[in-house]
Amino acid sequence: MLNATDDAVRSLVIDALAERLDGHPAGRSTARRFGGQALREWFASYSTEGWERPTPEEIIDLWGVREAISPLFSATPTRELPGISYPSCADTLDSLEAARTAPDGALMLACYGTSRPYVVGRASAIRAEQEVLDRLAPQLAELLGGDNPQGQRRAHYLRIPAGERVWNMHDGEHRHARLWDQLWVADALNESRESLLDVVAGRAEPLE
């Protein structure tokens, strides 16, 4: 495709392969090891060694590539493969009850969408009712501000396997922390942390 006479075909493979590899931390070495002559020539001409590439922990994979290649690395748990696959819309559950019964079910308060989480935890540990959580999610969005006002103003129920990194679920200096059994609350909500814990534990109504 890189040798195609059709400019549209060449542009496609540059966008989909060459530039994608160039933006990956291991892209240059991968191109040298596995690439054909045309790909190596493209890297020699256009790749920029000096620009800052993301670390493997910063690469988000919402297409499930990690899960697809996981069987090739039988000695490595999927959660240890580079990249982040969660949250993914493919793993959405219909309700809090469905999330509670799923072994990897999770609650995420992250209006509007799932790219900016406020609270994340195992659904089995949540004692609040679904309608309480649905009211709490937009309250947190309005409290913190700066979010996209388009999307679903409610809590999100997802499947997130134990030990998987969650996009933007930062824990202090650790970016995209792993979800185990803990309830995670965003640093920006530290002043309201105890009140939030009371709400999700079913001991209080949503914040005023």
C-alpha positions as CSV (number, residue, x, y, z in Angstrom):
1,M,0.0,0.0,0.0
2,L,2.9,2.4,0.7
3,N,4.1,1.7,-2.8
4,A,0.7,2.3,-4.4
5,T,0.4,4.7,-7.3
6,D,-3.0,5.9,-5.9
7,D,-2.3,8.8,-3.5
8,A,-5.5,8.0,-1.6
9,V,-4.3,4.5,-0.8
10,R,-0.9,5.7,0.2
11,S,-2.5,8.4,2.5
12,L,-4.6,5.7,4.1
13,V,-1.8,3.4,5.0
14,I,0.3,6.4,6.2
15,D,-2.5,7.5,8.5
16,A,-3.5,4.0,9.7
17,L,0.0,2.4,10.0
18,A,3.1,4.5,9.6
19,E,2.0,7.5,11.6
20,R,0.4,5.3,14.2
21,L,3.6,3.4,14.7
22,D,5.6,6.6,14.8
23,G,3.4,7.8,17.7
24,H,3.9,4.6,19.7
25,P,6.8,4.3,22.2
26,A,7.9,1.0,20.5
27,G,6.9,2.1,17.0
28,R,10.4,2.9,15.6
29,S,11.9,-0.4,16.8
30,T,8.9,-2.3,15.6
31,A,9.2,-0.8,12.1
32,R,12.8,-1.7,12.0
33,R,12.2,-5.3,13.1
34,F,9.1,-6.2,11.1
35,G,8.5,-3.5,8.5
36,G,9.1,-3.9,4.8
37,Q,11.4,-1.7,2.8
38,A,8.7,0.9,2.1
39,L,7.8,1.3,5.8
40,R,11.5,1.6,6.8
41,E,12.0,4.2,4.1
42,W,9.0,6.1,5.3
43,F,10.5,6.1,8.8
44,A,13.9,7.2,7.5
45,S,12.3,10.2,5.7
46,Y,9.4,11.3,8.0
47,S,9.8,9.9,11.5
48,T,10.7,12.4,14.1
49,E,12.8,10.9,16.9
50,G,12.8,14.0,19.2
51,W,9.0,14.4,19.8
52,E,7.7,13.2,23.1
53,R,5.8,10.0,22.7
54,P,3.2,8.7,25.3
55,T,4.3,6.0,27.7
56,P,2.6,2.6,27.3
57,E,0.3,3.5,30.3
58,E,-1.0,6.5,28.4
59,I,-2.1,4.5,25.3
60,I,-5.9,3.8,25.3
61,D,-7.2,0.8,23.5
62,L,-11.0,0.8,23.3
63,W,-11.1,-1.7,20.5
64,G,-10.1,-4.7,22.6
65,V,-6.8,-5.3,20.9
66,R,-5.1,-6.3,24.2
67,E,-7.8,-9.0,24.8
68,A,-7.4,-10.2,21.3
69,I,-3.7,-10.8,21.5
70,S,-3.6,-11.9,25.1
71,P,-3.6,-15.6,24.2
72,L,-0.3,-15.1,22.5
73,F,1.2,-14.2,25.9
74,S,0.1,-17.0,28.0
75,A,2.5,-16.2,30.9
76,T,1.3,-12.6,31.1
77,P,-2.1,-11.6,32.5
78,T,-4.0,-9.4,30.2
79,R,-4.0,-6.5,32.7
80,E,-0.2,-6.4,32.4
81,L,-0.2,-5.9,28.6
82,P,0.6,-2.2,27.8
83,G,-2.4,0.1,27.3
84,I,-5.8,0.8,28.8
85,S,-9.0,-0.8,27.6
86,Y,-11.4,0.5,30.2
87,P,-13.9,2.0,30.4
88,S,-15.3,0.8,27.1
89,C,-18.8,1.2,25.8
90,A,-18.7,-2.4,24.7
91,D,-18.7,-3.4,28.4
92,T,-21.7,-1.4,29.5
93,L,-24.3,-3.0,31.8
94,D,-28.0,-2.0,31.9
95,S,-28.4,-1.4,35.6
96,L,-26.9,-1.3,39.1
97,E,-28.4,-4.7,39.7
98,A,-26.7,-6.2,36.6
99,A,-23.4,-4.7,37.7
100,R,-23.8,-6.1,41.2
101,T,-24.4,-9.7,39.9
102,A,-21.5,-9.5,37.4
103,P,-18.2,-10.7,38.9
104,D,-16.4,-7.7,37.4
105,G,-19.3,-5.2,37.6
106,A,-18.4,-1.7,38.5
107,L,-20.0,1.7,39.2
108,M,-18.6,4.8,37.6
109,L,-19.9,8.3,38.3
110,A,-18.5,10.2,35.3
111,C,-20.9,12.7,33.7
112,Y,-21.1,13.4,30.9
113,G,-19.5,10.3,29.5
114,T,-16.8,8.1,31.0
115,S,-13.6,9.9,30.1
116,R,-13.6,12.0,33.3
117,P,-14.4,9.8,36.3
118,Y,-15.4,11.1,39.7
119,V,-16.1,7.9,41.6
120,V,-15.3,4.3,40.6
121,G,-15.8,1.2,42.6
122,R,-17.1,-2.4,42.7
123,A,-20.9,-2.4,42.2
124,S,-21.2,-5.3,44.7
125,A,-20.0,-3.0,47.5
126,I,-22.5,-0.2,46.7
127,R,-25.5,0.0,49.0
128,A,-27.2,3.1,47.6
129,E,-30.2,2.8,45.3
130,Q,-29.8,3.3,41.6
131,E,-32.0,6.4,41.5
132,V,-29.8,8.0,44.2
133,L,-26.7,7.3,42.2
134,D,-28.3,8.7,39.0
135,R,-29.0,11.9,40.9
136,L,-25.5,12.1,42.4
137,A,-23.7,11.8,39.0
138,P,-24.9,15.1,37.5
139,Q,-24.5,16.8,40.9
140,L,-20.9,16.0,40.8
141,A,-20.6,17.2,37.2
142,E,-22.1,20.6,38.1
143,L,-20.0,20.8,41.3
144,L,-16.7,20.4,39.5
145,G,-17.7,22.0,36.2
146,G,-15.6,21.9,33.0
147,D,-17.3,18.9,31.5
148,N,-19.1,18.4,28.2
149,P,-22.8,19.1,28.7
150,Q,-23.7,16.4,26.1
151,G,-24.2,12.8,27.2
152,Q,-26.1,10.8,29.8
153,R,-26.7,12.6,33.1
154,R,-26.6,9.4,35.2
155,A,-24.3,6.8,36.7
156,H,-22.6,4.3,34.5
157,Y,-22.5,0.6,35.1
158,L,-19.7,-1.3,33.4
159,R,-17.6,-4.4,33.4
160,I,-14.0,-3.7,34.5
161,P,-11.9,-6.8,35.3
162,A,-9.8,-6.7,38.5
163,G,-6.5,-5.1,38.1
164,E,-7.2,-3.3,34.9
165,R,-6.1,0.3,34.5
166,V,-9.0,2.8,34.2
167,W,-8.5,5.9,32.0
168,N,-8.0,9.1,34.0
169,M,-8.5,7.3,37.3
170,H,-5.4,8.9,38.8
171,D,-4.2,8.0,42.3
172,G,-1.9,10.7,43.5
173,E,1.2,10.6,41.2
174,H,0.0,7.3,39.7
175,R,-1.8,7.9,36.4
176,H,-4.6,5.6,35.2
177,A,-4.6,3.5,38.4
178,R,-5.7,-0.1,38.5
179,L,-9.2,-1.0,39.9
180,W,-9.3,-3.8,42.5
181,D,-11.8,-3.8,45.3
182,Q,-11.3,-0.2,46.5
183,L,-13.7,2.7,46.0
184,W,-11.8,5.4,44.2
185,V,-12.7,9.1,44.5
186,A,-11.2,11.8,42.4
187,D,-8.7,14.1,44.2
188,A,-10.8,17.2,43.3
189,L,-13.6,15.7,45.5
190,N,-11.3,15.1,48.6
191,E,-13.2,17.7,50.7
192,S,-16.5,15.8,50.0
193,R,-15.0,12.3,50.2
194,E,-16.6,11.3,53.5
195,S,-20.0,12.6,52.4
196,L,-19.7,10.7,49.1
197,L,-18.8,7.5,51.0
198,D,-21.9,7.9,53.1
199,V,-24.1,8.3,49.9
200,V,-22.7,5.3,48.1
201,A,-23.0,3.2,51.3
202,G,-26.7,4.0,51.5
203,R,-26.3,6.1,54.7
204,A,-27.2,9.5,53.2
205,E,-28.9,11.3,50.3
206,P,-27.0,12.9,47.5
207,L,-25.0,16.0,48.3
208,E,-26.8,19.4,48.5
